[in-house]
Amino acid sequence: MDVLYKASVTTTGGRDGHARSSDGLLELALATPKELGGGGGDATNPEQLFAAGYSACFIGALKFVGGQEGMEIPADTSIRAEVGIGQIPGGFGLDIDLHIHLPGLDQGAADSLTEKAHQVCPYSNATRGNVEVRLHVSV
């Protein structure tokens, strides 16, 4: 693969730590959610960060596919990513639902666009065969 961009983030302290990107644009505290035995609080967690990254990247994939097909993606397109974590044999796994809202498109076009975007999105490619990703498309 010809790498076009590489992000670099250093984390200390794990789930109750701190993360900072090499360019300083991302700097945040991390906290373990109460549901995972932590204190929760005013900090984010890896699942929220993954959900933000996946949803933003998937919109980019929708725009990419739409551009290839001469279809404009509505400006108010949104994705609510729900990322759960739980135990699986031998460790922990993720559970993912993407709620894709493509207002103004007909359902068939939205479904087709979403399936094609799911094939090109790097997050979808990274999870394919390892994590079930459920796509919910509304118009």
N, C-alpha and C positions, 0 to 999 in steps of 0.2 A: 504494500500500500504506500502511496506517495502521501505522506502526512502534510496536510495543508495548514493546520493550526494545532498547537498543543497547549492546553491549560496546565498551570502548575499551582497547586494549593498545598500548603503545609498545615497539618493538623497536629495539635498537641493535646493530650489529656483525653483522647477518645470521645465518647458520647457526652462527657461532661467537661469538654475542653474548649478549644478555640481554633478557628480556621482562618487562614489568611492567604490570599492569592499573591503570586510573585509580583504582580503590578500594583498591589494594594487596593484594588477596586473592590475586592470582596474581603471583608473582615468582620467576623461575627462570632458570637458565643454559641456554644452548643450545650444542650441539656437533654438528659434522658427523660422521655415522657413518663408520667406517673404509671401509665399502663404497662410499662416495661420495668417497673420497680424503681424509677428515678424520682427526682423531686419536681420535674417539670419546670415551670418558671418562665421567665421572659427570654427564652432563647430558642433557637430552631433545632432541628434534628436531621439526621441523614435522610430519613424518609421524605420529609418536606422538601429538602434540597433536590432529591431525586425526582419528586413529583414536579417541581418547578422546571427542572432541566428537561424532563421528558416532554412535558406539555409545550414548552417553548420550541423545542426541537421538532416536535410533530407538526406544529403550525408551519415551521419552515419547510418541512417535507411536503405539506399540503400545497404551499406556494410553489415549490419546485415542480411538483407534478402538474399543478394547474397551469403553470407557465409553459410546460412542454405540450400541454393539450390546448393552449389558447383560451383557458378558462380563468377568469379573474376570481380570486378568493375574496369573499366579503371582508371588508375592513373590520367588522365586528365579530369575526370568527373567534370562538373561544374554546378552550379545552380545560375541563376540570379533571385533573389527574388525582386518583385516589391510590395511594401506595400503602399497603399493609405489610406488616412483618409478623412472622410466626414461626414456630418450630416445625421442622421437617426431620425425617430420619437423618441423624448425623450432624445436625446444625440448625440453621435458620434459613428461611426463604422469604421471598416477596410475593405479594398478591397485588395485581394491578388492574384497575379499571380506568379507561380513558373515555370521558364523556365529551364528545366532539359536537360542537354546535356550529353549523354552517347555515346561517340565516339567509333566506332568499333563494337557495338552490332547491331543486326538486330532490326528493328523497333518493331516487335512483342514482342521480348524478353525485349526490353527497356520499352515498354508500360506495360507489365505484372509486371516487377520488380518495376516500379514506382507505380503502383496501390497497390502492396503489401507493399511497403515502406510507402505509404500514410496511411495505416492501422496501422502501428506500430510507426510512428514518434510521439513523445510527442507533438510537436507543432500542427501537424495535428489533433491529438486527442483533444487538447485543443480548437481548433477552430471549429471542426466538429459540425454542427447543429447551429452554431452561426455566422460564417463568411464563405462566399463562397470563396473557394480556387480553382483556375483554374490551372490545370496542363498542361504544354506544353512540349512535349517530342520530342527531336531531337537526331539523331544519327550521 
